Amino acid sequence: MVQLLKAYEGHGIMTKALNFLITYGFMTLKLHRLEMKIAKGNTKSHLLAKRLGFRQEGVLKEAKYLNGQFIDYIVYGLLEQDK
């Protein structure tokens, strides 16, 4: 899990960092597919995933128990040929 301090949100830091990791994964590591799992209510991360070209593929219902409740995760995928 990667989290950015609130003071640094909105400056494009996470977008730049993830773009670097995506490029590194596909170009250097020769990966075919990347995947993100994001908690259902994390709106900013969902928007970031879509902006980076990830596509929503499914939902992991009640995948994690946190703070006394079960949380759904949305699964996003990105294939090398789609980047």
C-alpha positions as CSV (number, residue, x, y, z in Angstrom):
1,M,0.0,0.0,0.0
2,V,1.3,3.4,-0.9
3,Q,-0.1,6.6,0.7
4,L,0.8,10.2,0.2
5,L,0.7,12.8,3.0
6,K,-2.2,15.2,2.6
7,A,0.1,18.2,2.2
8,Y,1.4,16.7,-1.0
9,E,-1.9,15.6,-2.6
10,G,-2.8,17.3,-5.9
11,H,0.7,17.9,-7.1
12,G,1.0,15.0,-9.5
13,I,3.5,13.1,-7.4
14,M,1.7,9.8,-7.4
15,T,0.9,10.1,-11.1
16,K,4.6,10.6,-11.9
17,A,5.7,7.8,-9.6
18,L,3.2,5.3,-10.9
19,N,3.9,6.2,-14.5
20,F,7.6,5.4,-13.8
21,L,6.6,2.1,-12.2
22,I,4.4,1.2,-15.1
23,T,7.1,2.0,-17.6
24,Y,9.7,0.1,-15.6
25,G,7.4,-2.9,-15.2
26,F,6.6,-3.2,-18.9
27,M,9.9,-2.1,-20.4
28,T,12.5,-3.4,-18.0
29,L,10.8,-6.3,-16.3
30,K,8.9,-7.3,-19.5
31,L,5.7,-7.8,-17.5
32,H,2.5,-8.5,-19.5
33,R,0.0,-7.2,-17.0
34,L,-0.2,-4.9,-14.0
35,E,-3.0,-4.9,-11.4
36,M,-4.3,-2.5,-8.8
37,K,-6.7,-3.3,-5.9
38,I,-8.3,-0.2,-4.5
39,A,-10.8,0.1,-1.5
40,K,-14.2,0.9,-2.8
41,G,-14.5,4.3,-1.2
42,N,-11.1,5.6,-2.2
43,T,-12.3,8.0,-4.9
44,K,-9.0,9.7,-5.6
45,S,-7.2,6.4,-6.2
46,H,-10.0,5.2,-8.5
47,L,-9.6,8.3,-10.6
48,L,-5.9,7.9,-10.7
49,A,-6.1,4.3,-11.9
50,K,-8.4,5.3,-14.7
51,R,-6.2,8.3,-15.7
52,L,-3.2,5.9,-15.9
53,G,-5.1,3.7,-18.3
54,F,-6.2,0.9,-15.9
55,R,-9.6,-0.6,-16.6
56,Q,-12.0,-1.8,-13.9
57,E,-12.2,-5.6,-14.1
58,G,-14.2,-6.7,-11.0
59,V,-15.0,-6.4,-7.3
60,L,-13.6,-8.4,-4.5
61,K,-16.6,-8.4,-2.1
62,E,-15.7,-8.0,1.6
63,A,-12.1,-8.7,0.8
64,K,-10.6,-7.1,4.0
65,Y,-11.7,-6.6,7.6
66,L,-10.7,-3.2,8.8
67,N,-11.9,-1.1,11.8
68,G,-14.8,-3.5,12.5
69,Q,-16.2,-3.7,9.0
70,F,-15.6,-5.6,5.8
71,I,-14.3,-3.6,2.8
72,D,-14.8,-4.3,-0.9
73,Y,-11.9,-3.8,-3.3
74,I,-12.2,-2.8,-6.9
75,V,-9.7,-4.6,-9.2
76,Y,-8.2,-2.7,-12.1
77,G,-5.9,-4.2,-14.8
78,L,-3.6,-2.8,-17.4
79,L,-2.1,-4.9,-20.2
80,E,1.2,-4.0,-21.9
81,Q,-0.5,-3.5,-25.3
82,D,-3.1,-1.1,-23.8
83,K,-0.4,1.4,-22.5
